[in-house]
Each structure stands twice: as structure tokens, then as C-alpha cells.
Amino acid sequence: MGKIVGIGACVMDTLLSVSEYPNEDTKTRAISSTLAGGGPVATGLVAAAKLGEDTAFIGVLSDDNAGQFLINDFKKYNVDTEFISVKSGYRSFTSVIWLSQSTASRTCVFDKGDLPKLILSDEQKAAIKASQLLMVDGNELDAAVDAARFAKSNGVKVLYDAGGLYEGVERLLKCSDILIPSKEFALGHTKCMTVEGAAARLYEMYNPEVVVITCGKDGGILFDGKKHISYPIYPASVVDSNGAGDVFHGAFAAGVAKGFNYEKCCHFASAVSAIKCTGIGARQSVPTYSEVQKYLKENGYEL
């Protein structure tokens, strides 16, 4: 049973690497084509597992080809699949992602499929109760809110990967102990003009233990209710930035499980995310814990 469990999007990505984005209504040849598992929490759980933590995904998947790929991908990375409900006759969540070598950017087109909503079973609730940390990302919102409330009532911390400004996310924000929004989410939700202001406003509105705003190439900001602390982005030759934020959140969760304080978790997660960007695929490029230790030491930070 996982020390870190998660509820959220689980997606089969088709990654197409191209030299540059083509013009509309033309053809271009891909440099490579790769199938990979995706989704914020799903990929975060894989990252935490590769960093040495016990993890489990809680959700609903289809028995179609994409769903079977996703289950097998979890198993490949030692993410527990015991708490996944598999349904027949539904279409999985899939996406096609174009990766431009010339700009190191990504463009995603997704199909959310038609899977039924997750309704927590007694077994899934037991897995949450036995865990140390619950990760959520705003997908499967009703189940995520129920799970977060249940987690908090049983002393389990809730980490919210807040990337999408979905309707009703205030319910989940109120349940968050570790709130990690993107800069876009933080500014959009609070209407603040600065990241520092948004962090303080989110803390005031929802009273988590900590707010960490990720700012992409600019690193990020931590706010603990008393002071703002910045953390850097670590150097990397970017090949594939897709999933970097998902990996950051999973690495942060792994840092919490390892007993790091929140500032150290920021540095750890930033380093893991940077190393991940040096290879193709959000999951397969996640480093081991010893690789992260070595990388951080080379860049002047000791865990």
C-alpha cells in the first residue's frame, strides 16, 4: 500500500518530436514518435516511485488499448495498481503532444475520453487512510474533494497540484495542506499582479501549511505565512519539457515523504524536474535519488 497515493488525470500521450512546428494544412516528418503515460498526478506518482517512495494510483481506467498501456506503465515503474477500477466499453483519456526542437516547447491536443466518474470504494478509502500523503490535481474533482476531506480527517496531508482553473476548485483548495499552483493559476485565481502577492493571498484565503508557486524558467516562490523564499531553476539542456511540472510535484511529495523541510523540497523537486527535461518522456527521464544528490552537489546544494 502506497505511502503516497494520488487521484487525478491519467493519460496516454503520443509524443511527436519535430524539428519545428509546421504551417497549417501541410505535412512534416517526425524525428521520433513515442507512447508515454501522462497526467499530473499519475506522472507525479511515477516520479516519486522512481525516487524511492511507495506509491499507488486511485482511479478509473478503461480496458481499451490505452487503458491497458497505462496500467502496464504504472507496473513498469512500481506504482501500485490495486486501487484502479477497470471498466469495459469506455474510451480512455489520450493526447497527442508535439515537441519542437527549435524552441524546446510543446503543443498538446487531448481527448478526455468518456470514462465514468470515480466514486471512492471502502478499499480506496482504506488506502488513503494508510498513506502519508494524498496528491490531487483538480481532475476527478468530486472524488478528489471527498478524498481530501477524508485524508485530513485521518491525519493524511493533501498536496494539490493546482494547474487548471477548473470550476469548483475552491472546494479542493480549502482542503490543501501543501498548495503548489502554477504562476498562471495563482495570478488568475487571486487577480494579484505579482507572484509574491498571489502566494500571500492564497495562504490567507485557504490557510494551507505552505504555498509554493512554480514559475517555469524563473524557478519559484515558497510562502509559509511569514516570509517569501525563492528557489532556482537548475541548469539543463532541455530536450523535452513536457511533464516537467508533474514531475516537480511528484518529487516534492517524495521530499515530504523523506522528511525534508519545504524549502529543501523545493530545491529537490526543481533539480529532479531539470534532469527530467534532458530526456524524452516525462516518466522515463526521471532520475534516481542518488543521481539527484550528485547533481545538486555539483550545482552547489547539499541535501
C-alpha positions in Angstrom: 0.0 0.0 0.0 1.4 3.4 -1.0 3.0 5.9 1.3 1.9 8.4 -1.4 -1.4 7.9 -3.1 -3.0 10.0 -5.9 -6.2 10.8 -7.6 -6.3 12.7 -10.9 -5.8 12.6 -14.6 -4.2 9.5 -16.2 -3.4 10.0 -19.9 -1.8 8.0 -22.7 0.4 10.5 -24.6 1.7 10.2 -28.1 4.9 12.3 -28.2 5.9 13.5 -31.7 9.3 15.2 -31.9 9.7 17.6 -34.8 12.4 20.0 -35.8 9.9 22.9 -35.8 6.2 23.3 -35.9 4.7 23.0 -39.5 2.4 25.5 -41.1 -1.3 24.7 -41.1 -2.5 22.3 -43.8 0.9 21.0 -44.6 2.8 17.7 -43.9 6.0 17.3 -41.9 8.1 14.3 -40.9 8.5 13.5 -37.2 12.0 12.9 -35.8 10.6 10.3 -33.4 7.2 9.0 -32.1 6.8 7.7 -28.6 4.0 6.4 -26.4 4.1 7.5 -22.8 2.0 7.7 -19.7 0.9 11.2 -18.7 -1.3 13.2 -16.4 -0.3 15.4 -13.5 -0.8 13.1 -10.5 -0.2 9.9 -12.4 3.2 11.1 -13.6 3.9 12.6 -10.2 3.4 9.2 -8.6 5.8 7.6 -11.1 8.4 10.3 -10.3 8.0 9.6 -6.5 8.3 5.9 -7.1 11.5 6.3 -9.2 12.9 8.4 -6.3 12.4 5.5 -3.9 8.9 6.0 -2.4 5.9 3.6 -2.3 3.1 5.0 -4.4 -0.4 4.0 -5.6 -2.9 5.4 -8.1 -6.6 5.5 -7.2 -8.9 5.9 -10.2 -11.0 4.5 -13.1 -9.4 3.3 -16.3 -10.7 1.6 -19.4 -9.8 -1.9 -20.7 -9.1 -0.5 -24.1 -5.6 -0.4 -25.6 -4.7 2.9 -24.0 -6.0 1.9 -20.6 -4.0 -1.4 -20.7 -0.9 0.6 -21.7 -1.4 2.9 -18.7 -1.8 0.1 -16.2 1.3 -1.7 -17.6 3.2 1.6 -17.5 2.4 2.0 -13.8 3.5 -1.5 -13.1 6.8 -0.9 -15.0 7.6 1.9 -12.6 6.4 0.1 -9.5 3.3 2.2 -8.9 0.6 0.1 -7.1 -2.4 -0.5 -9.4 -4.5 -2.4 -6.8 -6.9 0.5 -6.3 -7.7 1.1 -10.0 -11.2 0.2 -11.1 -11.1 -1.1 -14.8 -14.2 -0.6 -16.8 -15.2 -2.1 -20.2 -16.7 -0.2 -23.2 -15.2 3.2 -22.5 -12.7 5.5 -24.2 -9.5 6.4 -22.4 -8.1 9.8 -21.9 -5.4 10.3 -24.6 -3.4 13.2 -26.1 -1.0 14.0 -28.9 1.9 16.2 -28.0 4.2 17.9 -30.5 7.7 18.7 -29.2 9.6 21.4 -31.1 13.4 21.0 -31.1 13.9 24.6 -32.4 12.0 26.2 -29.5 12.1 23.4 -26.8 8.3 24.0 -26.4 5.3 21.7 -26.6 1.8 21.8 -28.0 -0.8 19.4 -26.8 -4.2 18.3 -28.2 -6.2 16.0 -25.9 -9.3 13.8 -25.8 -10.6 13.3 -22.3 -12.5 10.2 -23.3 -15.8 9.1 -21.7 -14.8 7.2 -18.5 -17.4 7.2 -15.6 -16.5 9.4 -12.6 -14.6 7.9 -9.7 -16.6 7.1 -6.6 -14.4 6.1 -3.8 -14.8 2.5 -2.5 -14.1 1.3 1.0 -10.8 -0.2 -0.2 -9.7 3.0 -1.8 -10.6 5.0 1.4 -8.5 2.5 3.4 -5.6 3.1 1.1 -5.9 6.8 1.7 -6.1 6.4 5.4 -3.0 4.2 5.5 -0.9 6.7 3.4 1.2 9.6 4.5 0.3 12.0 1.6 -2.6 12.3 -0.9 -1.8 14.0 -4.2 -4.7 15.6 -6.3 -4.7 17.7 -9.4 -8.2 19.0 -9.9 -9.3 16.2 -12.2 -11.9 13.8 -10.8 -12.9 16.8 -8.7 -15.8 15.4 -6.7 -13.8 12.3 -5.7 -10.7 14.4 -5.1 -12.6 16.6 -2.7 -14.1 13.6 -0.9 -10.7 12.0 -0.7 -9.0 15.2 0.6 -11.6 15.7 3.3 -11.3 12.1 4.3 -7.5 12.3 4.3 -7.4 15.4 6.5 -9.8 13.8 9.0 -7.4 10.9 9.3 -4.2 13.0 9.6 -3.0 12.5 6.0 -1.5 15.6 4.3 -3.0 16.7 1.0 -0.8 18.1 -1.8 -2.7 19.9 -4.5 -1.1 20.3 -8.0 -3.1 23.4 -9.0 -2.6 23.9 -12.7 -6.1 24.2 -14.2 -8.6 26.9 -13.2 -11.5 24.4 -13.1 -14.9 25.4 -11.9 -15.3 24.5 -8.3 -11.7 24.1 -7.4 -12.2 26.3 -4.3 -13.6 23.2 -2.6 -10.2 21.4 -3.2 -8.2 24.5 -2.3 -9.8 24.6 1.1 -8.6 21.0 1.8 -5.0 21.6 0.8 -2.1 21.3 3.2 0.6 21.7 0.5 -0.7 24.0 -2.2 1.5 24.1 -5.3 -0.1 26.2 -8.1 1.5 27.3 -11.4 2.1 31.0 -11.8 -0.8 31.2 -14.2 -3.2 29.6 -11.8 -2.0 31.7 -8.8 -2.3 35.1 -10.7 -5.6 34.1 -12.4 -7.3 32.8 -9.2 -6.2 35.7 -6.9 -6.2 38.5 -9.5 -2.9 39.7 -7.9 -0.3 41.4 -10.1 2.8 39.7 -8.5 3.7 36.1 -7.6 4.6 37.2 -4.0 1.2 38.9 -3.6 -0.6 35.8 -5.1 1.2 33.5 -2.7 0.3 35.6 0.3 -3.3 35.9 -0.9 -3.7 32.1 -1.4 -2.3 31.5 2.1 -4.7 34.0 3.5 -7.7 32.6 1.6 -7.2 28.8 2.2 -4.8 28.5 5.2 -2.5 25.7 3.9 0.8 24.8 5.6 2.7 26.2 2.7 2.1 27.8 -0.8 4.7 27.1 -3.5 4.2 28.8 -6.8 6.1 27.3 -9.8 7.3 29.9 -12.3 8.8 27.8 -15.0 12.2 29.1 -16.2 12.2 31.6 -13.3 12.2 28.9 -10.6 9.5 29.7 -8.0 8.4 31.2 -4.6 7.6 29.5 -1.3 5.4 31.3 1.3 4.9 29.8 4.8 2.8 32.6 6.2 5.8 34.5 7.5 8.3 35.0 4.6 8.8 34.5 0.9 11.7 32.3 -0.1 12.7 31.9 -3.7 14.2 28.7 -5.2 16.1 28.5 -8.5 15.6 26.5 -11.7 18.6 24.3 -12.1 20.7 24.1 -15.3 19.7 21.6 -18.0 20.0 21.1 -21.8 16.2 20.9 -22.5 15.1 18.1 -24.9 11.5 17.6 -23.7 9.8 19.9 -21.2 6.5 18.0 -21.3 5.5 16.9 -17.8 8.2 18.9 -16.0 5.6 20.4 -13.7 4.1 17.0 -13.0 7.5 15.6 -12.1 8.1 18.6 -9.8 5.0 17.9 -7.8 5.8 14.2 -7.5 9.4 15.0 -6.5 8.1 17.4 -3.9 5.8 14.7 -2.5 8.8 12.4 -2.4 10.8 15.0 -0.5 8.0 15.3 2.1 7.9 11.5 2.5 11.7 11.6 3.0 11.3 14.1 5.8 12.7 17.2 4.1 11.5 20.7 5.1 9.5 22.6 2.5 12.4 24.7 1.3 14.6 21.7 0.8 11.7 20.0 -1.1 11.6 23.0 -3.5 15.3 22.6 -4.4 15.0 18.8 -4.6 11.9 19.0 -6.9 13.5 21.7 -9.1 16.6 19.5 -9.6 14.5 16.4 -10.4 12.4 18.4 -12.9 15.6 19.9 -14.6 17.2 16.4 -15.0 13.9 15.0 -16.4 13.9 17.7 -19.2 17.2 16.4 -20.6 15.5 13.2 -22.0 12.3 12.3 -24.0 9.3 11.3 -21.9 8.1 12.7 -18.6 8.4 9.4 -16.8 11.3 7.5 -18.3 13.6 10.5 -17.8 13.0 10.9 -14.1 16.4 10.3 -12.3 17.1 8.1 -9.3 17.6 9.6 -5.8 21.3 9.1 -5.9 21.5 10.9 -9.3 19.7 13.9 -7.8 22.0 14.0 -4.8 25.0 14.0 -7.1 23.5 16.6 -9.5 22.6 19.0 -6.6 26.1 18.7 -5.1 27.6 19.6 -8.4 25.4 22.6 -8.5 26.3 23.8 -5.0 23.4 22.5 -3.0 23.6 19.7 -0.4 20.6 17.6 0.6 
